[in-house]
Amino acid sequence: MPYQVSWYVPGHVILARMYGVVTIEDITKSNDEYMKLLHSVEGRVHTLADLSDVEKFPLNIPQIMKAMKVESERETGWMLIVQKKPNPLLQYVAAMVGQISVKKIRFRILSDIPSAVQFLLQQDPTLDPKTFPALTEQETSV
C-alpha cells in the first residue's frame, strides 16, 4: 500500500502521501479514503498531496481521471502538491488531473510540508497555526 490518507488538521486539511511505485488501483483506493474524510465534514477542506517519495506513477490521464472521483459542487480549498525533487512529468500529470477533476481548484506546487503550511496560513486566515502538527513557531509565523 504505497499511500496514506489522513487528517493533517482535523476538519480542515487532508494529508495524502504517495510513495514508491503507485498503480491505478492505489489511486482508486486512496481516493476512496480521501472522499470519506472529505464527506465527514462540511465547508472548505485543503489538501496536501505529498508526492516526494514517488518512484513511479501512472501517466495515463484518462485512467487516473476514472480512478479519481472528486465532487466538484463543493467549495474546494487549495490542492498543494509537495515534491522535494521536482519531477516535471509528475507535476504535469498532477496538475492536469487536479484541474480537470475539480473545476474550481486552486493548485500550487511546493518543495516541502512547512512551505505548504506557510502558504495555507497566508491564504486562509480561518486556519489556526496552533492546530498544525510538528511545526515550530518560526515555521508558522505569517
C-alpha positions in Angstrom: 0.0 0.0 0.0 2.1 2.9 -1.2 -0.2 5.6 0.1 -1.5 7.1 3.3 -4.5 9.4 3.6 -5.4 11.1 6.9 -6.3 14.4 8.6 -3.3 16.7 8.9 -5.5 19.3 10.7 -8.8 17.6 11.6 -11.7 19.0 9.6 -9.5 21.4 7.6 -6.5 19.9 5.9 -6.1 16.4 4.5 -2.6 14.9 4.0 -2.4 12.4 1.2 1.0 10.8 0.8 2.0 8.5 -2.0 5.4 6.8 -2.3 7.2 4.0 -4.1 5.6 2.5 -7.2 2.0 3.8 -7.5 -0.7 2.0 -9.5 -4.1 2.9 -10.7 -5.5 0.6 -8.0 -3.6 2.6 -5.4 -5.0 5.8 -6.7 -8.5 4.4 -6.6 -8.2 3.2 -3.0 -6.5 6.3 -1.8 -9.2 8.4 -3.5 -11.9 6.4 -1.7 -10.2 7.1 1.7 -9.8 10.8 0.7 -13.5 11.1 -0.2 -14.6 9.5 3.2 -12.6 12.2 5.0 -13.9 15.0 2.7 -17.5 13.9 3.2 -17.1 13.6 7.0 -17.1 17.4 7.4 -18.8 20.5 5.9 -17.0 23.5 4.5 -13.7 24.1 2.7 -11.0 21.5 3.0 -7.5 22.0 1.8 -5.3 19.1 0.6 -1.5 18.5 0.9 -0.6 15.8 -1.6 3.0 14.7 -0.7 4.5 13.0 -3.8 8.1 13.5 -2.6 8.8 9.8 -2.4 7.0 8.6 -5.6 9.3 6.4 -7.7 6.9 5.6 -10.5 3.4 6.9 -11.2 0.8 6.0 -13.9 0.9 8.5 -16.8 -2.4 7.6 -18.4 -4.6 10.6 -17.6 -7.9 9.1 -18.6 -7.3 6.1 -16.3 -6.2 8.4 -13.5 -9.4 10.5 -14.0 -11.5 7.4 -13.8 -9.8 6.4 -10.6 -10.3 9.8 -9.0 -13.9 10.7 -8.4 -13.9 14.1 -6.7 -17.1 16.0 -6.2 -16.9 19.4 -7.9 -20.0 21.1 -6.4 -18.4 21.8 -3.0 -16.3 24.8 -2.3 -12.7 23.5 -2.7 -9.7 24.6 -0.8 -6.2 24.6 -2.1 -4.6 21.5 -3.6 -0.9 21.7 -2.7 1.5 19.2 -4.3 4.6 18.7 -2.3 7.7 17.4 -4.1 11.2 17.7 -2.7 12.8 17.0 -6.0 10.9 18.4 -8.9 9.6 15.9 -11.4 8.2 17.8 -14.3 6.3 14.9 -15.8 4.6 14.0 -12.4 3.8 17.7 -11.8 2.2 17.9 -15.3 0.0 14.8 -14.7 -0.9 16.0 -11.2 -1.8 19.5 -12.5 -3.9 18.1 -15.4 -5.8 15.7 -13.3 -6.4 18.1 -10.4 -7.7 20.9 -12.7 -9.8 18.6 -14.8 -11.4 16.6 -11.9 -12.2 19.6 -9.7 -13.3 22.6 -11.8 -12.6 25.4 -9.4 -9.5 24.0 -7.7 -6.6 26.3 -6.7 -3.4 24.5 -7.3 0.2 25.1 -6.3 3.4 23.0 -6.2 5.8 23.5 -3.2 9.0 21.8 -2.1 8.1 20.7 1.5 5.3 20.4 4.1 6.4 23.5 6.1 6.3 25.7 2.9 2.9 24.3 2.1 1.6 25.0 5.7 3.1 28.5 5.5 1.3 29.1 2.2 -2.0 27.8 3.5 -1.8 30.1 6.6 -1.2 33.1 4.3 -4.1 32.2 2.0 -6.7 31.1 4.6 -7.0 33.3 7.7 -9.5 31.0 9.2 -6.8 28.4 9.9 -5.2 28.4 13.3 -1.4 27.9 13.2 -1.5 26.1 16.6 -3.6 23.3 15.1 -0.8 22.2 12.6 1.3 19.3 14.0 5.0 19.3 14.5 5.7 22.8 13.3 7.7 25.3 15.2 6.6 28.9 15.9 9.1 30.2 13.3 7.7 27.9 10.6 4.1 29.1 11.2 4.7 32.9 11.6 3.0 34.7 8.7 
